Amino acid sequence: MALKGVKVIEMIGLAPGPVCGTILADFGATVTVVHKLDPPPFDVMSSGKKMLSVNLKSNEGVDIIKKLCASTDVFIDTYRPGVLEKNGLGPNTLMKENSRLIYARLSGYGQTGYYKDKPGHDINYAGISGVLSMLTRKEQPPFPPLNLLADFAGGSLLTALGIVLALFERTMSGKGQVIDLSMTEGAAYVANWLFKSRSLPIFSQDPGKNILDGGVAFYNTYKTKDGKFMAVGALEPLFYSNFIKGLQLSEDVYYQGADQEMCQRKFQDVFLTKTQEEWTVIFDKLDACVTPVVYFDEVDKNQCNASRKSFYIDHNNNIAPEPAPKFSRTLPVATGKEAPPKHGQHTSEILTELGYSKTDIHELINKGCVYATEKSKL
């Protein structure tokens, strides 16, 4: 796989860090998750990773992480700025022993600046980024798109990109570096095109009244007879003509520049006359940019997704996406296909690889410096 041989340490945190670690693991990196003595309460991204349970409040626990970092490639810090420095695990300390280390810091507002010490969540980061203000229509309050924007797009994905870029640069310089990823800045960067296109006609109106944000009838979603939905993106004239043809309406009356409220009311009425499946069959025969809104529990059965094998069934019998993008040679393998490791499952194995004896490991367990599920086998 593309990242085979790359060693990553992921300091356990909320969703953005684990998702970043999973992206790296899916493409071949060996990811070791460092978490506390107690099991993490919301961990759903540990499959395919090694689990090391360490008490970072103990000197022995900190020494373990330092030894681990001496031979690793990437360190993912998901704590607030300054927390790991207090534990002796800041970048200056770790990179002194390993100058090739890439120290990736993933936080809400970044390592410097006015908000660096403030807590927050996706909705806060998206709000500060300026992007959330665009996600509204008809003067309604902005509506956050779950926690996709800042946590995962601006956070997990951009941190993974930063790590890969730093790894590439290291092949030339031989040196590691610190990555400072602010999810606020990440969310804004994901919306880079939106910022730069504000002067274009498609965004000349207030939020919610433009072509791409629900302001027109031909770029919208519509409810069907069976309570499902269709997604309409008939922007270009040819696609719009085919869209009107599929609805069996007159384009002389419902032309693309006609009153949009009138068109929307008519489109709503027409879509309610057939089921989603019936509309899908109709528009599969027309190039109109009209597709079904596929639900989570049916997404693997959709013809487009099934034809590319885009989803798989995980160990909990849940539908999950295959890694993207696809490669022609170095194929990724979804780590989610494996059962998740048990809490502290790899602690003894990792300590042994670091040179700790069985007696040393027993002592660390008994002193509460680490937790291991394999204690009885030592």
QUIRA-V240699 format. One record per residue. RES is the residue in three letters. SS is DSSP state (hx for helix, st for strand, lp for the rest). PSI is psi in whole degrees, 0 to 359 (NA if undefined). NEAR is the number of other ideal C-beta (glycine too) atoms within 8 Angstrom. Layout:
# QUIRA-V240699
res->RES ss->SS psi->PSI near->NEAR
res->RES ss->SS psi->PSI near->NEAR
This chain:
# QUIRA-V240699
res->MET ss->lp psi->164 near->9
res->ALA ss->lp psi->325 near->8
res->LEU ss->lp psi->21 near->10
res->LYS ss->lp psi->132 near->8
res->GLY ss->lp psi->348 near->6
res->VAL ss->lp psi->126 near->12
res->LYS ss->st psi->130 near->11
res->VAL ss->st psi->136 near->17
res->ILE ss->st psi->124 near->14
res->GLU ss->st psi->112 near->15
res->MET ss->st psi->120 near->12
res->ILE ss->lp psi->137 near->12
res->GLY ss->lp psi->195 near->9
res->LEU ss->lp psi->186 near->8
res->ALA ss->hx psi->318 near->11
res->PRO ss->hx psi->317 near->15
res->GLY ss->hx psi->307 near->15
res->PRO ss->hx psi->324 near->16
res->VAL ss->hx psi->320 near->13
res->CYS ss->hx psi->313 near->18
res->GLY ss->hx psi->322 near->15
res->THR ss->hx psi->321 near->15
res->ILE ss->hx psi->314 near->12
res->LEU ss->hx psi->320 near->15
res->ALA ss->hx psi->321 near->14
res->ASP ss->hx psi->330 near->12
res->PHE ss->lp psi->17 near->12
res->GLY ss->lp psi->350 near->13
res->ALA ss->lp psi->149 near->12
res->THR ss->st psi->113 near->9
res->VAL ss->st psi->124 near->14
res->THR ss->st psi->122 near->16
res->VAL ss->st psi->125 near->13
res->VAL ss->st psi->118 near->11
res->HIS ss->st psi->176 near->12
res->LYS ss->lp psi->180 near->9
res->LEU ss->lp psi->329 near->8
res->ASP ss->lp psi->147 near->4
res->PRO ss->lp psi->143 near->6
res->PRO ss->lp psi->137 near->8
res->PRO ss->lp psi->331 near->4
res->PHE ss->lp psi->39 near->6
res->ASP ss->lp psi->111 near->11
res->VAL ss->lp psi->10 near->6
res->MET ss->lp psi->29 near->9
res->SER ss->lp psi->353 near->11
res->SER ss->lp psi->139 near->14
res->GLY ss->lp psi->6 near->10
res->LYS ss->lp psi->162 near->14
res->LYS ss->st psi->144 near->12
res->MET ss->st psi->122 near->15
res->LEU ss->st psi->119 near->15
res->SER ss->st psi->115 near->12
res->VAL ss->st psi->142 near->14
res->ASN ss->lp psi->102 near->11
res->LEU ss->lp psi->357 near->10
res->LYS ss->lp psi->355 near->5
res->SER ss->lp psi->147 near->10
res->ASN ss->hx psi->323 near->5
res->GLU ss->hx psi->321 near->11
res->GLY ss->hx psi->317 near->13
res->VAL ss->hx psi->320 near->12
res->ASP ss->hx psi->324 near->8
res->ILE ss->hx psi->314 near->15
res->ILE ss->hx psi->322 near->13
res->LYS ss->hx psi->316 near->13
res->LYS ss->hx psi->322 near->9
res->LEU ss->hx psi->319 near->14
res->CYS ss->hx psi->339 near->14
res->ALA ss->lp psi->337 near->8
res->SER ss->lp psi->21 near->6
res->THR ss->lp psi->167 near->13
res->ASP ss->lp psi->322 near->9
res->VAL ss->st psi->138 near->15
res->PHE ss->st psi->121 near->13
res->ILE ss->st psi->113 near->15
res->ASP ss->st psi->117 near->10
res->THR ss->lp psi->10 near->12
res->TYR ss->lp psi->170 near->9
res->ARG ss->lp psi->155 near->7
res->PRO ss->lp psi->131 near->11
res->GLY ss->lp psi->344 near->7
res->VAL ss->hx psi->311 near->8
res->LEU ss->hx psi->333 near->10
res->GLU ss->hx psi->321 near->10
res->LYS ss->hx psi->334 near->6
res->ASN ss->lp psi->4 near->9
res->GLY ss->lp psi->23 near->8
res->LEU ss->lp psi->26 near->12
res->GLY ss->lp psi->169 near->8
res->PRO ss->hx psi->324 near->9
res->ASN ss->hx psi->320 near->7
res->THR ss->hx psi->310 near->11
res->LEU ss->hx psi->324 near->14
res->MET ss->hx psi->346 near->12
res->LYS ss->hx psi->324 near->6
res->GLU ss->hx psi->334 near->8
res->ASN ss->lp psi->92 near->11
res->SER ss->lp psi->348 near->7
res->ARG ss->lp psi->0 near->9
res->LEU ss->lp psi->135 near->14
res->ILE ss->st psi->114 near->14
res->TYR ss->st psi->101 near->13
res->ALA ss->st psi->119 near->16
res->ARG ss->st psi->115 near->12
res->LEU ss->st psi->111 near->15
res->SER ss->st psi->172 near->14
res->GLY ss->lp psi->312 near->14
res->TYR ss->lp psi->6 near->13
res->GLY ss->lp psi->172 near->14
res->GLN ss->lp psi->348 near->7
res->THR ss->lp psi->172 near->6
res->GLY ss->lp psi->173 near->7
res->TYR ss->lp psi->324 near->3
res->TYR ss->lp psi->9 near->11
res->LYS ss->lp psi->331 near->11
res->ASP ss->lp psi->3 near->6
res->LYS ss->lp psi->143 near->7
res->PRO ss->lp psi->165 near->4
res->GLY ss->lp psi->173 near->8
res->HIS ss->lp psi->179 near->8
res->ASP ss->hx psi->314 near->13
res->ILE ss->hx psi->326 near->9
res->ASN ss->hx psi->315 near->9
res->TYR ss->hx psi->317 near->19
res->ALA ss->hx psi->324 near->13
res->GLY ss->hx psi->314 near->9
res->ILE ss->hx psi->330 near->9
res->SER ss->hx psi->342 near->14
res->GLY ss->lp psi->345 near->9
res->VAL ss->lp psi->322 near->13
res->LEU ss->hx psi->329 near->12
res->SER ss->hx psi->338 near->9
res->MET ss->hx psi->344 near->11
res->LEU ss->lp psi->67 near->11
res->THR ss->lp psi->167 near->12
res->ARG ss->lp psi->145 near->9
res->LYS ss->lp psi->45 near->6
res->GLU ss->lp psi->19 near->5
res->GLN ss->lp psi->160 near->7
res->PRO ss->lp psi->147 near->4
res->PRO ss->lp psi->142 near->10
res->PHE ss->lp psi->115 near->7
res->PRO ss->lp psi->135 near->11
res->PRO ss->lp psi->73 near->6
res->LEU ss->lp psi->221 near->5
res->ASN ss->lp psi->35 near->11
res->LEU ss->hx psi->323 near->8
res->LEU ss->hx psi->302 near->15
res->ALA ss->hx psi->313 near->16
res->ASP ss->hx psi->306 near->17
res->PHE ss->hx psi->314 near->13
res->ALA ss->hx psi->305 near->13
res->GLY ss->hx psi->338 near->18
res->GLY ss->hx psi->285 near->16
res->SER ss->hx psi->308 near->15
res->LEU ss->hx psi->316 near->11
res->LEU ss->hx psi->329 near->13
res->THR ss->hx psi->317 near->16
res->ALA ss->hx psi->319 near->11
res->LEU ss->hx psi->316 near->8
res->GLY ss->hx psi->320 near->11
res->ILE ss->hx psi->314 near->16
res->VAL ss->hx psi->321 near->9
res->LEU ss->hx psi->318 near->8
res->ALA ss->hx psi->322 near->13
res->LEU ss->hx psi->319 near->12
res->PHE ss->hx psi->315 near->8
res->GLU ss->hx psi->326 near->9
res->ARG ss->hx psi->334 near->13
res->THR ss->hx psi->338 near->5
res->MET ss->hx psi->318 near->6
res->SER ss->hx psi->335 near->5
res->GLY ss->lp psi->8 near->5
res->LYS ss->lp psi->147 near->7
res->GLY ss->lp psi->182 near->11
res->GLN ss->lp psi->168 near->9
res->VAL ss->st psi->133 near->8
res->ILE ss->st psi->125 near->12
res->ASP ss->st psi->98 near->8
res->LEU ss->st psi->111 near->15
res->SER ss->st psi->124 near->12
res->MET ss->hx psi->335 near->17
res->THR ss->hx psi->311 near->15
res->GLU ss->hx psi->326 near->11
res->GLY ss->hx psi->317 near->16
res->ALA ss->hx psi->319 near->16
res->ALA ss->hx psi->320 near->13
res->TYR ss->hx psi->324 near->9
res->VAL ss->hx psi->326 near->11
res->ALA ss->lp psi->21 near->12
res->ASN ss->hx psi->315 near->8
res->TRP ss->hx psi->322 near->6
res->LEU ss->hx psi->318 near->10
res->PHE ss->hx psi->319 near->9
res->LYS ss->hx psi->350 near->6
res->SER ss->lp psi->12 near->9
res->ARG ss->lp psi->337 near->7
res->SER ss->lp psi->354 near->5
res->LEU ss->lp psi->155 near->7
res->PRO ss->hx psi->332 near->4
res->ILE ss->hx psi->345 near->8
res->PHE ss->hx psi->31 near->12
res->SER ss->lp psi->345 near->7
res->GLN ss->lp psi->175 near->6
res->ASP ss->lp psi->158 near->5
res->PRO ss->lp psi->137 near->11
res->GLY ss->lp psi->356 near->12
res->LYS ss->lp psi->11 near->9
res->ASN ss->lp psi->176 near->12
res->ILE ss->lp psi->318 near->9
res->LEU ss->lp psi->0 near->6
res->ASP ss->lp psi->28 near->11
res->GLY ss->lp psi->9 near->7
res->GLY ss->lp psi->351 near->10
res->VAL ss->lp psi->156 near->9
res->ALA ss->lp psi->337 near->9
res->PHE ss->lp psi->8 near->12
res->TYR ss->st psi->81 near->11
res->ASN ss->st psi->178 near->10
res->THR ss->st psi->149 near->8
res->TYR ss->st psi->139 near->10
res->LYS ss->st psi->142 near->9
res->THR ss->lp psi->176 near->15
res->LYS ss->lp psi->327 near->8
res->ASP ss->lp psi->15 near->7
res->GLY ss->lp psi->8 near->5
res->LYS ss->lp psi->192 near->11
res->PHE ss->st psi->156 near->10
res->MET ss->st psi->144 near->16
res->ALA ss->st psi->123 near->9
res->VAL ss->st psi->123 near->14
res->GLY ss->st psi->47 near->9
res->ALA ss->lp psi->69 near->13
res->LEU ss->lp psi->309 near->9
res->GLU ss->lp psi->150 near->7
res->PRO ss->hx psi->318 near->6
res->LEU ss->hx psi->314 near->7
res->PHE ss->hx psi->324 near->13
res->TYR ss->hx psi->319 near->14
res->SER ss->hx psi->317 near->9
res->ASN ss->hx psi->327 near->12
res->PHE ss->hx psi->312 near->15
res->ILE ss->hx psi->324 near->11
res->LYS ss->hx psi->318 near->10
res->GLY ss->hx psi->328 near->12
res->LEU ss->hx psi->352 near->9
res->GLN ss->lp psi->47 near->5
res->LEU ss->lp psi->164 near->9
res->SER ss->lp psi->124 near->6
res->GLU ss->lp psi->342 near->10
res->ASP ss->lp psi->327 near->4
res->VAL ss->lp psi->311 near->7
res->TYR ss->lp psi->57 near->10
res->TYR ss->lp psi->164 near->7
res->GLN ss->lp psi->330 near->6
res->GLY ss->lp psi->10 near->3
res->ALA ss->lp psi->172 near->9
res->ASP ss->lp psi->120 near->5
res->GLN ss->hx psi->327 near->9
res->GLU ss->hx psi->319 near->7
res->MET ss->hx psi->314 near->9
res->CYS ss->hx psi->317 near->12
res->GLN ss->hx psi->317 near->10
res->ARG ss->hx psi->318 near->8
res->LYS ss->hx psi->316 near->10
res->PHE ss->hx psi->319 near->13
res->GLN ss->hx psi->316 near->10
res->ASP ss->hx psi->318 near->8
res->VAL ss->hx psi->316 near->10
res->PHE ss->hx psi->332 near->13
res->LEU ss->lp psi->355 near->8
res->THR ss->lp psi->348 near->6
res->LYS ss->lp psi->160 near->8
res->THR ss->lp psi->166 near->9
res->GLN ss->hx psi->318 near->12
res->GLU ss->hx psi->319 near->8
res->GLU ss->hx psi->318 near->10
res->TRP ss->hx psi->323 near->15
res->THR ss->hx psi->317 near->11
res->VAL ss->hx psi->317 near->8
res->ILE ss->hx psi->311 near->10
res->PHE ss->hx psi->348 near->12
res->ASP ss->hx psi->338 near->6
res->LYS ss->lp psi->357 near->5
res->LEU ss->lp psi->138 near->11
res->ASP ss->lp psi->86 near->6
res->ALA ss->lp psi->359 near->13
res->CYS ss->lp psi->46 near->11
res->VAL ss->st psi->122 near->13
res->THR ss->st psi->161 near->8
res->PRO ss->st psi->150 near->12
res->VAL ss->lp psi->105 near->10
res->VAL ss->lp psi->132 near->7
res->TYR ss->lp psi->157 near->7
res->PHE ss->hx psi->314 near->5
res->ASP ss->hx psi->3 near->5
res->GLU ss->hx psi->0 near->8
res->VAL ss->hx psi->329 near->11
res->ASP ss->hx psi->342 near->11
res->LYS ss->hx psi->348 near->6
res->ASN ss->lp psi->139 near->10
res->GLN ss->hx psi->320 near->5
res->CYS ss->hx psi->310 near->7
res->ASN ss->hx psi->319 near->12
res->ALA ss->hx psi->324 near->10
res->SER ss->hx psi->335 near->6
res->ARG ss->hx psi->1 near->6
res->LYS ss->lp psi->52 near->7
res->SER ss->lp psi->346 near->9
res->PHE ss->st psi->160 near->11
res->TYR ss->st psi->169 near->11
res->ILE ss->st psi->122 near->8
res->ASP ss->lp psi->186 near->11
res->HIS ss->lp psi->339 near->9
res->ASN ss->lp psi->11 near->4
res->ASN ss->lp psi->27 near->5
res->ASN ss->lp psi->149 near->6
res->ILE ss->st psi->133 near->10
res->ALA ss->st psi->150 near->10
res->PRO ss->st psi->143 near->7
res->GLU ss->lp psi->156 near->10
res->PRO ss->lp psi->146 near->9
res->ALA ss->lp psi->142 near->5
res->PRO ss->lp psi->172 near->3
res->LYS ss->lp psi->147 near->6
res->PHE ss->lp psi->151 near->8
res->SER ss->lp psi->331 near->3
res->ARG ss->lp psi->302 near->4
res->THR ss->lp psi->75 near->9
res->LEU ss->lp psi->133 near->7
res->PRO ss->lp psi->160 near->13
res->VAL ss->lp psi->122 near->9
res->ALA ss->lp psi->118 near->11
res->THR ss->hx psi->339 near->11
res->GLY ss->hx psi->350 near->11
res->LYS ss->hx psi->344 near->9
res->GLU ss->lp psi->152 near->8
res->ALA ss->lp psi->144 near->5
res->PRO ss->lp psi->148 near->9
res->PRO ss->lp psi->159 near->10
res->LYS ss->lp psi->159 near->7
res->HIS ss->lp psi->122 near->9
res->GLY ss->lp psi->17 near->12
res->GLN ss->lp psi->323 near->10
res->HIS ss->lp psi->7 near->11
res->THR ss->hx psi->307 near->16
res->SER ss->hx psi->319 near->12
res->GLU ss->hx psi->314 near->9
res->ILE ss->hx psi->318 near->12
res->LEU ss->hx psi->322 near->13
res->THR ss->hx psi->317 near->9
res->GLU ss->hx psi->333 near->6
res->LEU ss->lp psi->356 near->9
res->GLY ss->lp psi->6 near->5
res->TYR ss->lp psi->138 near->8
res->SER ss->lp psi->170 near->5
res->LYS ss->hx psi->322 near->6
res->THR ss->hx psi->317 near->6
res->ASP ss->hx psi->316 near->9
res->ILE ss->hx psi->316 near->15
res->HIS ss->hx psi->315 near->10
res->GLU ss->hx psi->319 near->8
res->LEU ss->hx psi->322 near->13
res->ILE ss->hx psi->313 near->12
res->ASN ss->hx psi->329 near->6
res->LYS ss->lp psi->357 near->8
res->GLY ss->lp psi->22 near->7
res->CYS ss->lp psi->332 near->11
res->VAL ss->st psi->166 near->17
res->TYR ss->st psi->137 near->9
res->ALA ss->lp psi->138 near->12
res->THR ss->lp psi->348 near->9
res->GLU ss->lp psi->18 near->10
res->LYS ss->hx psi->315 near->9
res->SER ss->hx psi->341 near->4
res->LYS ss->hx psi->353 near->5
res->LEU ss->lp psi->NA near->9
